[in-house]
Amino acid sequence: MIVLNLLNQIFGRRDAISRADIDTYQTGKEKQRIEEQAAADGFDSNALDGWSTSGLSTDAMKKMDNLIAQRYGSSNYSILVKTVLAILIIGIGLLVYFSYSPQEEVQLAVVTDTALLNEATERTEIDLIPEIEALEEIAIASQVSPKELIAKNIAQTKEDQNPEIEKEDITAIQPLPELPIIENNTSPEIAPKLIYNQAKEIYLRDLKLIDYRAYRDGPITTERLRYSGTPANQEHWEQSSNEELVWEKVEIPYIEYIDKTMELISQNKYKKALPRLELILEKYPEDMNANFYSGFAYFNLGKYDIAIQRFEKSFSISFGNFYEEARWFKSLALENLTETSEAKNLWKEIVAENGFYAKEAKKKLMK
């Protein structure tokens, strides 16, 4: 019915575009007149777009004209030719419309890009969170590279394994002479120093992590693009055939999922790592690994305010493994936000604790 209505519209009007109009339009002449004439009818407009996109001349129809005239005679020739021409124009118009749809272009681009990968692609790698996608890395000179963090982790580990190594000279204070004890009931109560316990650790890509396998058991649920026939629960795999790409919801063991995430962090791919870290935090909001390394990524992407929030959540009394690193990087984020007073107070605390970053904090205070 739609086709018949379109045919009635094009053949029932005297001002319908003709083959001559189409050929003239293809040469670039009288474009305004022909476009205005075609604009009066939706079908004419689509037909003109179809012919223009195809780049064909109406001369291509002459051979068909002769064959139809020979077979069906001149009496039916005109109507039949118009019908065939109209159907051809409709077909070209529909083909152009669907082939060049903007939405389809995006889908094809995604599939093409994904098909080039040699391992399963997670949806988070394609559908980046808009806020993350808009971020830009800060100047390299202002970044803390993963290699620097790895070097500090190694040095800190060696220091922990050799407790006899001398700390900073700030502890080399001569003991005070003994004084008589004087009772003072008005003295303020001194709060005991908090002790942050060290949980079981593991190193992936040379980056320190809490080994949560000792404390909980639960996978990360995600959606993954893979080739049909490939096991869905593998974090790494190689393409073995030209099978169809499909999306599938899968559960990945936490240790495998965080390992892939640390690989991205170690390669400075912070924007790709962040959606994965956010996905972990959706299930485990108190995950120290995801909090610390998302803070690390946000720091290098210039989002110091968010980085501070994540660093503050990356240690607790039971899981104090990131205590020193988190406080040090928080102080640097405060410095970048020109919160100088808060940064200095934190550096003083770091110096007083005489931990791994005490020397660097002391240098900051001396500037």
C-alpha positions as CSV (number, residue, x, y, z in Angstrom):
1,M,0.0,0.0,0.0
2,I,2.8,2.4,0.8
3,V,4.5,1.7,-2.6
4,L,1.2,2.3,-4.4
5,N,0.6,5.6,-2.6
6,L,4.1,6.7,-3.5
7,L,3.5,5.8,-7.2
8,N,0.3,7.7,-7.2
9,Q,2.0,10.7,-5.8
10,I,4.8,10.7,-8.3
11,F,2.7,9.9,-11.4
12,G,-0.3,12.0,-10.4
13,R,1.5,15.3,-10.3
14,R,2.7,17.3,-13.3
15,D,5.7,18.8,-11.5
16,A,7.2,15.4,-10.5
17,I,11.0,15.2,-11.1
18,S,11.9,13.6,-14.4
19,R,15.0,11.7,-15.6
20,A,16.2,14.9,-17.2
21,D,16.0,16.7,-13.9
22,I,18.0,13.9,-12.3
23,D,20.7,14.1,-14.9
24,T,20.8,17.9,-14.7
25,Y,21.1,17.6,-10.9
26,Q,24.0,15.1,-11.2
27,T,25.9,17.7,-13.2
28,G,25.5,20.3,-10.5
29,K,23.3,22.6,-12.5
30,E,19.9,24.0,-11.4
31,K,20.4,22.3,-8.0
32,Q,18.3,24.8,-6.2
33,R,15.3,24.6,-8.6
34,I,15.3,20.8,-8.6
35,E,15.8,20.5,-4.8
36,E,12.8,22.9,-4.3
37,Q,10.8,20.9,-6.8
38,A,11.7,17.6,-5.0
39,A,11.1,19.1,-1.6
40,A,7.4,19.5,-2.4
41,D,7.0,15.7,-2.1
42,G,8.7,13.4,0.5
43,F,9.1,10.6,-2.1
44,D,10.7,12.9,-4.7
45,S,13.1,14.2,-2.1
46,N,14.2,10.6,-1.1
47,A,14.5,9.6,-4.7
48,L,16.7,12.6,-5.5
49,D,18.9,11.7,-2.5
50,G,19.1,8.1,-3.7
51,W,20.2,8.9,-7.2
52,S,22.6,11.6,-6.0
53,T,24.3,9.2,-3.6
54,S,24.4,6.4,-6.2
55,G,26.2,8.6,-8.7
56,L,24.4,6.8,-11.6
57,S,23.1,8.4,-14.7
58,T,19.6,7.7,-16.0
59,D,21.3,6.4,-19.2
60,A,21.6,3.1,-17.3
61,M,17.8,2.7,-17.7
62,K,17.8,2.9,-21.5
63,K,18.7,-0.8,-22.0
64,M,16.0,-1.8,-19.7
65,D,13.6,0.5,-21.6
66,N,14.3,-1.3,-24.8
67,L,13.9,-4.8,-23.3
68,I,10.6,-3.9,-21.7
69,A,9.3,-2.3,-24.9
70,Q,10.2,-5.3,-27.0
71,R,8.6,-7.8,-24.6
72,Y,5.4,-6.0,-23.6
73,G,4.8,-3.6,-26.5
74,S,4.6,0.2,-26.6
75,S,1.1,0.4,-25.1
76,N,2.2,-0.8,-21.8
77,Y,5.7,0.6,-22.1
78,S,5.2,3.9,-20.4
79,I,3.4,2.7,-17.3
80,L,5.7,-0.3,-16.9
81,V,8.8,1.7,-17.2
82,K,7.6,4.2,-14.7
83,T,6.7,1.5,-12.3
84,V,10.1,-0.2,-12.6
85,L,11.9,3.2,-12.3
86,A,9.9,4.1,-9.2
87,I,10.6,0.7,-7.5
88,L,14.3,1.1,-8.4
89,I,14.4,4.6,-6.9
90,I,12.6,3.4,-3.7
91,G,15.2,0.6,-3.4
92,I,18.1,2.9,-3.8
93,G,16.7,5.4,-1.3
94,L,16.0,2.8,1.3
95,L,19.5,1.3,0.8
96,V,21.2,4.7,1.2
97,Y,19.1,5.5,4.3
98,F,19.9,2.4,6.2
99,S,23.5,2.2,5.0
100,Y,24.4,5.7,6.1
101,S,22.3,5.9,9.3
102,P,24.5,7.6,12.1
103,Q,23.5,5.0,14.7
104,E,24.6,2.2,12.4
105,E,27.9,3.9,11.8
106,V,28.6,3.9,15.5
107,Q,27.7,0.2,15.9
108,L,29.9,-0.8,13.0
109,A,32.8,1.2,14.3
110,V,32.5,-0.4,17.7
111,V,32.4,-3.9,16.2
112,T,35.2,-3.3,13.8
113,D,37.4,-1.8,16.6
114,T,36.6,-4.7,18.9
115,A,37.2,-7.3,16.3
116,L,40.8,-6.2,16.1
117,L,41.5,-7.1,19.7
118,N,43.2,-10.4,20.5
119,E,41.4,-10.9,23.9
120,A,37.9,-10.5,25.3
121,T,36.7,-7.0,25.5
122,E,34.7,-5.8,28.5
123,R,31.8,-3.4,28.0
124,T,33.5,-0.9,30.3
125,E,36.3,-0.6,27.7
126,I,33.8,0.6,25.1
127,D,31.1,2.3,27.2
128,L,33.4,4.6,29.3
129,I,31.6,6.5,32.0
130,P,31.1,10.0,30.4
131,E,32.8,11.8,33.4
132,I,35.9,9.6,33.0
133,E,36.0,9.9,29.2
134,A,36.1,13.7,29.5
135,L,39.2,13.7,31.8
136,E,42.6,14.6,30.6
137,E,45.9,13.5,32.0
138,I,47.9,16.1,33.9
139,A,51.4,17.1,32.7
140,I,53.8,14.1,32.8
141,A,56.1,16.0,35.1
142,S,53.4,16.3,37.7
143,Q,52.3,12.7,37.5
144,V,53.3,9.9,39.8
145,S,54.1,7.1,37.4
146,P,53.4,3.4,38.2
147,K,57.1,2.7,37.9
148,E,57.8,5.2,40.7
149,L,55.1,3.6,42.8
150,I,56.5,0.1,42.1
151,A,60.0,1.3,43.1
152,K,58.7,2.7,46.3
153,N,56.8,-0.5,47.1
154,I,60.0,-2.6,46.5
155,A,62.1,-0.2,48.7
156,Q,59.4,-0.2,51.4
157,T,59.2,-4.0,51.4
158,K,63.0,-4.3,51.8
159,E,62.9,-1.8,54.6
160,D,60.2,-3.8,56.4
161,Q,62.2,-7.0,56.0
162,N,65.2,-5.3,57.6
163,P,64.0,-3.6,60.7
164,E,67.6,-2.8,61.7
165,I,67.9,-0.2,59.0
166,E,68.1,3.2,60.6
167,K,65.3,5.6,60.1
168,E,65.5,9.4,59.7
169,D,67.6,11.3,62.2
170,I,64.5,12.8,63.7
171,T,64.3,9.9,66.2
172,A,67.9,10.4,67.3
173,I,66.9,12.6,70.3
174,Q,68.9,12.5,73.6
175,P,66.8,11.2,76.5
176,L,65.6,13.9,79.0
177,P,66.9,13.8,82.5
178,E,64.6,12.1,85.0
179,L,62.3,14.5,86.9
180,P,60.2,14.0,89.9
181,I,56.7,12.8,89.1
182,I,54.1,15.5,89.9
183,E,50.5,14.5,90.1
184,N,48.3,16.7,87.9
185,N,44.6,15.8,87.9
186,T,43.9,18.4,85.3
187,S,46.2,17.0,82.6
188,P,44.4,16.1,79.4
189,E,43.9,12.4,78.5
190,I,46.5,11.3,75.9
191,A,44.9,9.3,73.1
192,P,46.7,6.0,72.4
193,K,48.4,5.8,69.0
194,L,46.3,3.8,66.5
195,I,47.9,0.6,65.1
196,Y,47.0,-0.3,61.6
197,N,47.2,-4.0,61.0
198,Q,48.8,-5.3,57.8
199,A,46.5,-7.7,55.9
200,K,47.8,-10.5,53.6
201,E,49.4,-8.9,50.5
202,I,50.0,-10.0,47.0
203,Y,51.9,-8.3,44.1
204,L,50.4,-8.2,40.6
205,R,52.3,-6.4,37.8
206,D,54.7,-5.5,40.6
207,L,51.9,-3.4,42.3
208,K,51.0,-4.0,45.9
209,L,47.5,-5.3,46.7
210,I,45.6,-6.8,49.6
211,D,45.0,-10.5,48.8
212,Y,41.2,-10.6,49.4
213,R,41.2,-14.4,48.7
214,A,42.0,-14.8,52.4
215,Y,39.1,-12.7,53.5
216,R,36.2,-13.1,51.1
217,D,35.0,-15.1,48.2
218,G,33.0,-13.5,45.4
219,P,33.5,-12.9,41.7
220,I,33.0,-9.6,39.7
221,T,30.0,-9.7,37.4
222,T,30.5,-7.9,34.1
223,E,29.5,-8.0,30.5
224,R,32.0,-9.2,28.0
225,L,32.3,-9.2,24.2
226,R,33.7,-12.6,23.0
227,Y,33.7,-15.0,20.1
228,S,31.0,-17.6,20.4
229,G,32.5,-20.9,21.5
230,T,35.2,-19.3,23.7
231,P,35.0,-20.0,27.4
232,A,33.4,-16.9,29.0
233,N,35.1,-17.1,32.4
234,Q,38.6,-16.7,31.1
235,E,40.3,-13.3,31.7
236,H,42.9,-13.9,28.9
237,W,42.4,-15.8,25.7
238,E,43.5,-15.7,22.1
239,Q,41.2,-15.5,19.1
240,S,41.2,-18.9,17.3
241,S,38.6,-18.5,14.6
242,N,36.3,-16.1,12.8
243,E,33.3,-16.8,15.0
244,E,30.5,-14.3,15.7
245,L,31.1,-11.6,18.3
246,V,28.5,-11.7,21.1
247,W,27.9,-9.9,24.4
248,E,27.6,-12.2,27.4
249,K,27.3,-11.6,31.2
250,V,30.1,-13.4,33.0
251,E,31.5,-13.8,36.5
252,I,35.2,-13.3,36.7
253,P,37.2,-14.3,39.8
254,Y,38.2,-11.2,41.7
255,I,42.0,-12.0,41.5
256,E,41.8,-12.3,37.7
257,Y,39.8,-9.2,37.3
258,I,42.1,-7.1,39.5
259,D,45.1,-8.5,37.7
260,K,43.8,-7.2,34.4
261,T,43.1,-3.9,36.0
262,M,46.6,-3.6,37.4
263,E,47.9,-4.3,34.0
264,L,46.1,-1.2,32.7
265,I,47.4,0.8,35.7
266,S,51.0,-0.3,35.0
267,Q,50.6,0.8,31.4
268,N,49.3,4.3,32.4
269,K,45.9,3.5,31.0
270,Y,44.0,5.2,33.8
271,K,40.8,6.0,31.9
272,K,40.4,2.3,30.9
273,A,41.3,1.1,34.4
274,L,38.9,3.4,36.2
275,P,35.6,1.9,35.0
276,R,36.8,-1.5,36.1
277,L,37.8,-0.1,39.5
278,E,34.4,1.6,39.8
279,L,32.7,-1.8,39.0
280,I,34.6,-3.4,41.9
281,L,33.5,-0.6,44.2
282,E,29.9,-1.1,43.2
283,K,30.0,-4.6,44.7
284,Y,32.7,-3.9,47.4
285,P,32.6,-0.2,48.4
286,E,35.2,-0.9,51.1
287,D,37.6,-2.6,48.8
288,M,41.0,-1.0,49.7
289,N,42.7,-2.0,46.4
290,A,40.0,-0.3,44.3
291,N,39.9,2.8,46.5
292,F,43.6,3.3,46.5
293,Y,44.3,2.7,42.8
294,S,41.2,4.7,41.7
295,G,42.6,7.5,43.8
296,F,45.9,7.0,42.1
297,A,44.3,7.2,38.7
298,Y,42.1,10.2,39.5
299,F,45.3,11.9,40.9
300,N,47.1,11.5,37.5
301,L,43.9,12.7,35.7
302,G,43.9,15.9,37.7
303,K,40.7,15.1,39.8
304,Y,42.4,15.8,43.1
305,D,39.2,16.2,45.1
306,I,38.0,12.7,44.1
307,A,41.5,11.3,44.6
308,I,41.5,12.6,48.2
309,Q,38.2,10.9,49.0
310,R,39.4,7.6,47.6
311,F,42.8,7.8,49.5
312,E,40.9,8.4,52.7
313,K,38.9,5.2,52.1
314,S,41.9,3.1,51.2
315,F,42.9,2.0,54.7
316,S,41.4,1.0,58.0
317,I,42.4,-0.5,61.3
318,S,42.1,-4.0,60.0
319,F,43.5,-3.3,56.5
320,G,46.3,-0.7,57.0
321,N,48.5,-1.8,54.0
322,F,48.0,1.5,52.1
323,Y,48.1,3.8,55.2
324,E,51.4,5.4,54.4
325,E,51.0,5.7,50.6
326,A,47.4,7.0,50.9
327,R,48.3,9.8,53.3
328,W,51.4,10.8,51.3
329,F,49.4,11.0,48.0
330,K,46.6,12.8,49.8
331,S,49.1,15.4,50.9
332,L,50.3,15.9,47.3
333,A,46.7,16.2,46.2
334,L,46.1,18.9,48.8
335,E,49.2,20.7,47.7
336,N,47.9,20.7,44.1
337,L,44.6,22.1,45.3
338,T,46.6,24.9,47.1
339,E,45.3,23.6,50.4
340,T,48.7,24.4,51.8
341,S,47.8,24.5,55.5
342,E,46.2,21.1,55.5
343,A,49.1,19.7,53.4
344,K,51.7,21.0,55.9
345,N,49.8,19.5,58.8
346,L,49.7,16.1,57.1
347,W,53.5,16.4,56.3
348,K,54.2,17.1,60.0
349,E,52.3,14.0,61.0
350,I,54.1,11.9,58.4
351,V,57.5,13.2,59.7
352,A,56.5,12.5,63.3
353,E,55.5,8.9,62.4
354,N,58.9,8.4,60.9
355,G,57.6,6.1,58.2
356,F,58.7,5.5,54.6
357,Y,57.7,8.9,53.3
358,A,59.1,10.9,56.3
359,K,62.2,12.1,54.4
360,E,60.1,13.4,51.5
361,A,57.6,15.1,53.8
362,K,60.5,16.8,55.7
363,K,61.8,18.1,52.3
364,K,58.3,19.5,51.6
365,L,58.3,21.4,55.0
366,M,61.7,22.9,54.3
367,K,60.7,24.6,51.1
